[in-house]
Amino acid sequence: MKELLETIVFALVDEKDQVVITEEEDKDGNTVLKISAAPNDVGRIIGKNGNTITAIRKILRAYAVKQRKRVIVDVL
């Protein structure tokens, strides 16, 4: 899942070297993906009214369902 998120996020940002994506597992067994990027790129990841990050989350949730997992995507 991390690779899919990296592909999507790298296509959106200008400063690819400042993007850091971490993958963790919470106490409930959910996969938590955290995105950290340059301040001017965070706006591109979130999008107008949060539309872009909502679409990213939907794509990853659909992918996670196929793997019988749950995923949470956070932008830091």
HELIX and SHEET records of a PDB file:
HELIX    1   1 LYS A    2  LEU A   12  1                                  11    
HELIX    2   2 LYS A   16  GLN A   18  5                                   3    
HELIX    3   3 PRO A   39  ILE A   46  1                                   8    
HELIX    4   4 LYS A   48  GLY A   50  5                                   3    
HELIX    5   5 ASN A   51  LYS A   66  1                                  16    
SHEET    1   A 3 VAL A  20  GLU A  25  0                                        
SHEET    2   A 3 THR A  31  SER A  36 -1                                        
SHEET    3   A 3 VAL A  71  VAL A  75  1                                        
END                                                                             
